Amino acid sequence: MHDSVWFEVNGKPSVVVASAAFVDAAEAQARALGLPEVRRVFVPHPIQDATDDEMRAKADAIVGRLIEALTS
């Protein structure tokens, strides 16, 4: 979250990507950092024990949302 806020404040589009388990924490952190509208995309939880193939599938599933978030 800190990095995305820094990039956004400096005019560089960014998107936070995190596990869905952290939706509330990301919202609170974005508010605390002064940029509640920072773009966020969440992947299904859990990710810690996901195989490489499962992680690729999770990434493939959100790539369109990432592009949309960066270009809208």
Secondary structure, DSSP 8 states (H G I E B T S, - for coil): -HHHHHHHHTT----EEEEGGGHHHHHHHHHHTT-TT--EEEE-S--TT--HHHHHHHHHHHHHHHHHHHH-
